Amino acid sequence: MMWRIIRPDAFTVFEDPHVSQSLARYLGIVRGKNLSKFLISRSIKADFDYASPEEELWKIHSKCLEEYSEIEHDFDKGRRNFKDMEKGTSFLDLKIELARRIMKSCHFCVRRCGVDRLEGHKGYCKCGRELNVSSFFAHMGEEPELVPSGTVFTCGCSMRCIICQNWEISQWTESGTLYTPQEMGRVIVSLKNNGCRNLNMVGGDPTPNCWLWLRTMREVEVNIATVWNSNSYYSQETAELLAGFIDVYLLDFKYGCNEHAEEISDAPMYWEAATRNHLMAKKYGELIVRVLVLPGHNECCTRPIIEWIVENLGIDTRVNLMFQYRPEWRANERPELRRRLTREEINEAIDISKEFGLINIVRDI
C-alpha cells in the first residue's frame, strides 16, 4: 500500500507496547476482531416511547449506558453476535432522539445558545439542521495509529480561536456542501473500502453536528472505528451521547487556565469542560490527547495541562505534544502569538513532559 511508503510509522506504531495497550480495542476494530461501539449500540434494545418526556428518555439512556460495558465485553469475547441483535428501537435510536431534542434548544456545546435549529435558527456556531461538509479524504497527516484516517471536515465551530489554522472552515468563509445522513453514510463506506482505518469526525468541530453524526451512523453497515476529533468544549449531555458511540476520542487540551481560553478562543469555562470531557473519554473509550504548544505559554498552559493529565489520566495516556504552531488568521492580535516556537520553548515543553513522567508520547509527525 502506498500509505506504508508515505507513513511507515503508521505501519509500525502498534509495535510500541504503550500504544498497543492504550488503544487495544481500537486496534481490534482495525484488525476486524472487535466491533465498533456504534454497531454495538445498534444491537442493544432500548424500549422507549418517542412521545415520552425528555427526563424519562435520559433515565432509560442512563440504564442502557450502565449495561453497555458488559455487553461490549460479551461482543469482544465472542459471546454475542451482531447478526442476532434484537429488533425494535435501539440504544443508538435513543441517542438520536435525545440529540434531536437538543437541536430544539441547542446545547451541544458549553455555550448552550438554546436556539431551535430544527426551525432553521442558528447560534454561535452558525450550524443549521444539515451537515455542511468542506471536504473528506484519506488523511495521511494524523497520528500514526490513525493513518490513513477517513477524515470528514465539517463547517462551523463552538469556539472562535484567533489562531485557528482551519479558520476558513470553522468561521464559514466557505459554505461547504450539504450531505444527508444517507449520502454521508455512503461516503463512510467508500472511505472504509479504500483502506481508511477509521471515520475521523472533525471541523471546525464536530460538536454542533452531534445529532447528524448519530443519524449518519444509523445508515452505516460496515465495521469502522469512530474518532471524535474535538476541541473538548462540549456539554455534559453531548458527552453522555458520545459514550457507547465513539471508539477513540482525539481531544484537544488547549489551555491551562480559563483566562487564556477566553482571550484567545472566546471559550468561557474551558478548563471545566476539557477536564470533565477528558475524564468521560477515558471512562467510555480510548483517548489521544493533543496539546498544541503555544509561544510564551509553557508555564501557564503546557505545564498545568501535563500535570493534570498525569494526575487524572495516568502517565501512559497517549499524548501528542504538538510543535506545529504557526501564526494564522487573527494571531497578530496577541504579540506572543505572532511568531513560531523557538527551539528553547520546544525543549521546555519536552522537559515538562519528562518531569511529569509521560511515557506514551506521539513522535513528530
C-alpha positions in Angstrom: 0.0 0.0 0.0 1.2 3.5 -0.9 0.5 4.8 2.6 3.1 2.4 4.0 5.7 4.2 2.0 4.4 7.7 2.8 4.0 7.0 6.5 6.0 3.9 7.5 5.4 4.8 11.2 1.7 4.1 10.7 2.7 0.5 9.8 5.0 0.0 12.8 3.2 2.1 15.5 1.4 -0.8 17.2 4.8 -2.5 17.8 5.1 0.0 20.6 3.6 -1.7 23.7 2.4 1.6 25.2 0.4 2.4 22.0 -1.0 -1.2 21.6 -2.1 -1.2 25.3 -3.7 2.3 25.4 -5.5 1.7 22.1 -6.1 -2.0 22.3 -9.7 -2.0 21.5 -9.3 0.4 18.6 -6.6 -1.9 17.2 -9.0 -4.8 17.4 -11.5 -2.9 15.3 -8.9 -2.0 12.7 -8.0 -5.7 12.5 -11.6 -6.8 12.4 -11.6 -8.6 15.8 -13.7 -6.1 17.7 -17.0 -4.4 16.8 -17.3 -0.6 16.7 -19.3 1.0 19.5 -21.9 2.4 17.2 -22.7 -1.1 16.0 -22.9 -2.4 19.5 -25.3 0.4 20.5 -27.4 -0.5 17.5 -27.7 -4.1 18.8 -28.8 -3.0 22.3 -32.6 -2.9 22.7 -34.0 0.3 24.2 -37.7 0.3 25.0 -38.9 3.8 24.8 -41.8 5.9 23.5 -40.9 8.8 21.2 -43.7 10.8 23.0 -42.1 10.3 26.4 -40.8 13.3 28.3 -37.1 14.0 27.9 -36.4 13.3 31.5 -37.8 9.8 31.1 -35.7 9.2 28.0 -32.5 10.2 29.8 -33.3 7.8 32.6 -33.6 5.0 30.0 -30.3 6.2 28.4 -28.6 6.0 31.8 -29.8 2.5 32.3 -28.6 1.4 28.9 -25.2 3.1 29.5 -24.8 1.2 32.7 -25.3 -2.1 30.8 -23.2 -1.1 27.9 -19.7 -2.1 29.2 -20.8 -5.7 30.0 -22.5 -6.1 26.6 -19.4 -4.7 24.8 -17.3 -7.2 26.8 -19.5 -10.0 25.6 -19.1 -8.9 22.0 -15.3 -8.8 22.4 -15.3 -12.3 23.9 -17.5 -13.7 21.1 -20.4 -14.3 23.4 -22.7 -12.1 21.3 -23.2 -11.7 17.6 -24.4 -8.6 15.8 -26.4 -10.7 13.4 -28.5 -11.9 16.3 -29.4 -8.5 17.5 -32.9 -7.9 18.8 -35.4 -6.0 16.6 -37.0 -2.7 17.6 -35.7 0.6 18.9 -32.0 0.5 19.9 -29.7 2.4 22.2 -28.5 4.3 19.1 -32.0 5.2 18.2 -32.5 6.6 21.7 -29.3 8.7 21.4 -30.6 10.1 18.1 -34.0 11.1 19.6 -32.3 12.8 22.6 -29.9 14.6 20.2 -32.9 15.7 18.1 -34.5 17.2 21.2 -31.3 19.1 22.0 -31.5 20.5 18.5 -34.8 22.1 19.5 -33.0 24.2 22.2 -29.4 23.7 21.2 -26.9 22.9 24.0 -24.4 20.5 22.4 -21.6 22.8 23.5 -20.9 24.6 26.7 -22.2 27.8 25.3 -25.8 26.5 25.4 -27.3 29.0 22.9 -30.7 27.5 23.2 -31.8 28.2 19.6 -34.2 26.0 17.7 -32.0 24.6 14.9 -34.8 22.4 13.7 -36.7 25.5 12.8 -33.7 26.9 11.0 -32.3 29.2 13.7 -28.5 29.4 14.2 -26.5 30.2 17.2 -22.8 31.0 17.9 -21.5 28.1 15.7 -23.8 29.1 12.8 -24.6 25.5 12.1 -28.1 24.6 11.0 -30.0 21.3 10.6 -27.9 19.8 7.8 -24.4 18.6 7.5 -22.2 21.1 5.7 -19.1 19.3 4.6 -15.9 21.1 3.5 -14.0 18.0 2.4 -13.4 14.3 3.0 -10.4 12.2 2.2 -7.9 9.7 3.5 -5.8 11.9 5.7 -2.1 11.0 5.9 -1.0 13.7 8.4 -2.7 12.5 11.5 -1.2 10.4 14.4 0.4 7.3 13.0 -2.2 4.9 14.7 -4.9 6.7 12.8 -3.3 6.8 9.3 -4.9 6.5 6.8 -7.7 8.3 8.5 -11.1 8.8 6.8 -11.4 12.4 7.7 -14.5 14.5 7.2 -14.2 18.2 7.7 -17.5 19.9 8.6 -18.1 23.7 8.7 -18.7 25.6 11.9 -17.2 25.6 15.4 -18.2 26.2 19.0 -15.1 28.3 19.6 -13.5 31.3 17.9 -9.8 30.8 18.2 -7.9 33.7 16.8 -5.1 31.3 15.9 -7.3 28.8 14.1 -5.5 27.0 11.3 -8.8 25.9 9.7 -10.5 29.3 10.1 -11.9 29.2 6.6 -13.9 26.1 7.6 -14.6 27.0 11.3 -15.7 30.6 10.5 -17.7 29.9 7.4 -15.5 31.6 4.8 -16.7 28.7 2.8 -20.2 27.3 3.0 -19.4 23.6 2.3 -21.6 21.1 0.5 -24.8 19.7 2.1 -25.0 16.0 2.8 -27.9 13.9 4.0 -27.1 11.2 6.6 -27.7 8.6 3.8 -25.3 10.3 1.5 -22.6 10.7 4.2 -23.2 7.0 5.1 -22.2 6.1 1.6 -19.1 8.3 1.8 -18.0 6.5 5.0 -18.4 3.1 3.4 -16.3 4.4 0.5 -13.6 5.6 2.9 -13.6 2.2 4.6 -13.4 0.3 1.3 -10.4 2.5 0.2 -8.4 1.4 3.2 -9.1 4.0 5.9 -8.7 2.8 9.4 -11.4 5.0 10.9 -14.0 7.7 10.4 -12.5 10.9 11.8 -15.2 13.5 12.6 -13.6 16.9 12.6 -14.1 20.5 11.5 -14.2 23.2 12.7 -15.5 21.0 15.4 -17.9 18.0 15.2 -19.9 19.0 18.3 -22.6 21.1 16.6 -23.3 18.1 14.3 -23.7 15.5 17.0 -27.3 14.7 16.0 -26.3 14.5 12.4 -23.4 12.2 13.1 -25.6 9.9 15.2 -28.1 9.8 12.4 -25.4 9.1 9.8 -24.0 6.1 11.6 -27.5 4.6 11.8 -27.1 4.3 8.0 -23.6 2.6 8.1 -23.3 -1.2 8.0 -19.5 -1.6 7.8 -17.4 -2.0 10.9 -15.3 1.1 11.1 -13.8 2.8 14.2 -15.2 6.2 15.1 -12.9 9.1 16.1 -14.2 12.2 17.8 -11.7 14.9 16.8 -12.8 17.8 19.0 -11.8 21.0 20.9 -13.3 19.4 24.1 -15.7 22.3 24.5 -18.9 20.2 24.6 -21.7 19.8 27.1 -22.3 17.1 29.7 -25.3 15.9 27.6 -23.1 15.6 24.5 -20.5 13.6 26.5 -23.2 11.2 27.5 -24.5 10.8 23.9 -20.9 10.1 22.7 -20.5 7.3 25.4 -21.1 4.0 23.7 -20.8 5.6 20.3 -17.2 6.9 19.9 -14.3 4.5 19.9 -11.4 6.9 20.0 -11.6 10.4 21.5 -9.0 12.7 19.8 -9.3 15.7 22.1 -7.5 19.0 22.2 -6.4 20.2 25.6 -5.9 23.8 24.6 -5.4 25.9 27.7 -4.2 25.5 31.3 -6.4 28.4 32.5 -9.7 29.9 31.7 -8.3 33.4 31.3 -6.3 32.5 28.1 -9.2 30.3 26.8 -11.5 33.3 26.9 -8.9 35.8 25.5 -7.7 33.6 22.6 -10.7 31.3 21.9 -13.7 33.1 23.4 -14.3 29.9 25.4 -15.6 30.7 29.0 -15.2 27.7 31.4 -12.9 25.9 29.1 -10.9 24.2 31.8 -14.0 22.7 33.5 -15.3 21.4 30.2 -12.0 20.0 29.0 -11.2 18.2 32.3 -14.7 16.7 32.5 -14.7 15.5 28.9 -11.3 14.0 29.1 -12.4 12.0 32.1 -15.5 10.9 30.3 -13.4 9.9 27.3 -11.1 7.8 29.5 -14.1 6.1 31.1 -16.1 5.3 27.9 -13.5 4.9 25.2 -9.8 5.2 24.3 -8.1 8.5 24.3 -5.5 10.5 22.4 -4.8 14.0 23.8 -3.5 16.8 21.6 -1.6 19.6 23.3 -0.7 22.4 20.9 2.3 24.2 22.5 1.9 28.0 22.0 4.7 30.6 22.1 5.1 32.0 25.6 2.5 29.6 27.1 4.6 26.8 28.6 4.2 27.7 32.2 0.7 28.9 32.1 -0.7 26.2 29.8 1.6 23.3 28.9 2.7 22.7 32.5 -0.8 22.6 34.2 -2.2 20.6 31.3 0.5 17.9 31.5 0.3 17.8 35.3 -3.5 17.3 35.2 -3.2 14.6 32.5 -0.6 12.6 34.6 -2.6 13.0 37.9 -6.0 12.2 36.4 -5.5 10.1 33.3 -2.1 8.4 34.0 1.4 8.5 32.7 0.5 6.0 29.9 -2.1 8.3 28.3 -1.4 8.8 24.6 -0.3 12.4 24.2 0.6 14.3 21.1 2.8 17.2 22.2 2.4 19.4 19.1 5.0 21.9 17.9 3.4 22.8 14.6 2.1 26.2 15.6 2.2 28.9 13.0 0.5 32.3 13.1 -2.8 32.2 11.3 -6.0 34.2 10.9 -6.0 36.9 13.7 -2.9 35.7 15.6 -1.3 39.1 15.2 -3.8 40.4 17.8 -1.6 39.0 20.5 2.1 39.8 20.4 3.4 36.4 21.7 1.4 34.6 19.0 2.8 36.4 16.1 5.8 34.0 15.8 6.6 30.3 15.7 8.0 28.4 18.7 11.7 28.8 19.5 13.9 25.8 20.0 14.1 26.7 23.6 10.3 26.6 24.0 10.2 23.2 22.3 12.8 21.8 24.7 11.0 23.3 27.7 7.8 21.5 26.7 9.6 18.3 26.2 11.3 18.7 29.6 7.9 19.3 31.2 6.6 16.0 29.8 9.7 14.2 31.1 9.4 15.9 34.5 5.9 14.5 35.0 6.8 11.1 33.6 4.7 10.8 30.4 5.7 7.6 28.6 3.3 7.4 25.7 4.1 10.5 23.6 3.4 10.7 19.8 6.7 11.2 18.0 6.9 14.1 15.5 4.6 13.7 12.5 
